[in-house]
Amino acid sequence: MRKKLGAFREDTLYQGDALALLPKIPEGSIDLIVTDPPFAIDFRAQRLNYNRKGSNVIEGYREIPEEEYGEFTRAWMVEAARVLAPTGSMYLFSGWNRLRDILEGIDAAGLTTINHLIWKYQFGVFTKKKYVTSHYHILFVVKDPKQYTFNKMDHYPEDVWVINREYWKGRKKTPTKLPPELVRKILMYSSNPDDLVLDPFLGSGTVAVVAQQEGRHFLGFEIVPDYLAFANECLQKR
Ligand SMILES: C[S@@+](CC[C@H](N)C(=O)[O-])C[C@H]1O[C@@H](n2cnc3c(N)ncnc32)[C@H](O)[C@@H]1O
């Protein structure tokens, strides 16, 4: 039987601030959280790094001021830990620049790190006096290291994943879309059909779309109304 979700319905996306919405999710009701939280950098200045061309990018991406990032991270992660089922796990994405806050948030939330994965992607941004950033950190954390879902699908599942970002030529997009292949790998390893998957920072809703495709239930939040509308459009296109 499905768990009660309080004010929410499963397989639905909600517009709003994750910090206000997460506390409304009943304790222990989520099987897996997959999320790429907002950054604490001047994202507009960085936009070309992600898309080469900004013209089809939906405006409004919401960042967190640098000085508030640590507190913001701890606040949402404590709530994330509360809503996870006893066997639940979370995959969270982080660039290298705010990794310290993310690791401190994991400790503050009392979660245990199982793996520190590296996602290697192509970037192709020319740099003059530094190396080109072409990786992301993915922290795989659990509530209880003695009981969590891990569907071992490969004989030797390595912790460096090489998966390219998509170039959405000429199509509408949000600035930081994750490749569906990457999200699918996470869902197949760390959830089972009918599990409930949460992304509190949806962006274009890749986590919800792949969850739906793979027979998982989903719940998601996004603060920017245009992004939420786009995520719902992507869900309906399946
Ligand atoms: C890095 S993006 C997520 C990208 C997403 N994984 C995808 O594949 O499109 C982070 C998202 O969090 C949203 N956001 C920022 N602050 C938020 C908040 N307090 N509550 C909910 N969403 C927020 C941003 O608008 C942005 O769309």
PDBQT file of the ligand as one rigid body, heavy atoms in Angstrom, charges set to zero:
ROOT
HETATM    1  C1  LIG A 301      20.486  22.781 -11.079  1.00  0.00    +0.000 C 
HETATM    2  S1  LIG A 301      18.817  23.060 -11.403  1.00  0.00    +0.000 S 
HETATM    3  C2  LIG A 301      18.091  21.462 -11.579  1.00  0.00    +0.000 C 
HETATM    4  C3  LIG A 301      18.248  20.880 -12.950  1.00  0.00    +0.000 C 
HETATM    5  C4  LIG A 301      17.460  19.593 -13.182  1.00  0.00    +0.000 C 
HETATM    6  N1  LIG A 301      18.088  18.463 -12.500  1.00  0.00    +0.000 N 
HETATM    7  C5  LIG A 301      17.260  19.258 -14.657  1.00  0.00    +0.000 C 
HETATM    8  O1  LIG A 301      17.652  18.168 -15.120  1.00  0.00    +0.000 OA
HETATM    9  O2  LIG A 301      16.726  20.124 -15.373  1.00  0.00    +0.000 OA
HETATM   10  C6  LIG A 301      18.215  23.622  -9.837  1.00  0.00    +0.000 C 
HETATM   11  C7  LIG A 301      16.790  24.147  -9.892  1.00  0.00    +0.000 C 
HETATM   12  O3  LIG A 301      16.399  24.512  -8.549  1.00  0.00    +0.000 OA
HETATM   13  C8  LIG A 301      15.522  25.625  -8.640  1.00  0.00    +0.000 C 
HETATM   14  N2  LIG A 301      15.462  26.257  -7.303  1.00  0.00    +0.000 N 
HETATM   15  C9  LIG A 301      16.313  27.177  -6.762  1.00  0.00    +0.000 A 
HETATM   16  N3  LIG A 301      15.963  27.466  -5.492  1.00  0.00    +0.000 NA
HETATM   17  C10 LIG A 301      14.866  26.696  -5.212  1.00  0.00    +0.000 A 
HETATM   18  C11 LIG A 301      14.044  26.532  -4.064  1.00  0.00    +0.000 A 
HETATM   19  N4  LIG A 301      14.291  27.202  -2.930  1.00  0.00    +0.000 N 
HETATM   20  N5  LIG A 301      13.008  25.654  -4.120  1.00  0.00    +0.000 NA
HETATM   21  C12 LIG A 301      12.743  24.952  -5.267  1.00  0.00    +0.000 A 
HETATM   22  N6  LIG A 301      13.479  25.093  -6.409  1.00  0.00    +0.000 NA
HETATM   23  C13 LIG A 301      14.532  25.937  -6.383  1.00  0.00    +0.000 A 
HETATM   24  C14 LIG A 301      16.151  26.468  -9.741  1.00  0.00    +0.000 C 
HETATM   25  O4  LIG A 301      15.217  27.392 -10.300  1.00  0.00    +0.000 OA
HETATM   26  C15 LIG A 301      16.600  25.389 -10.735  1.00  0.00    +0.000 C 
HETATM   27  O5  LIG A 301      15.611  25.145 -11.709  1.00  0.00    +0.000 OA
ENDROOT
TORSDOF 0
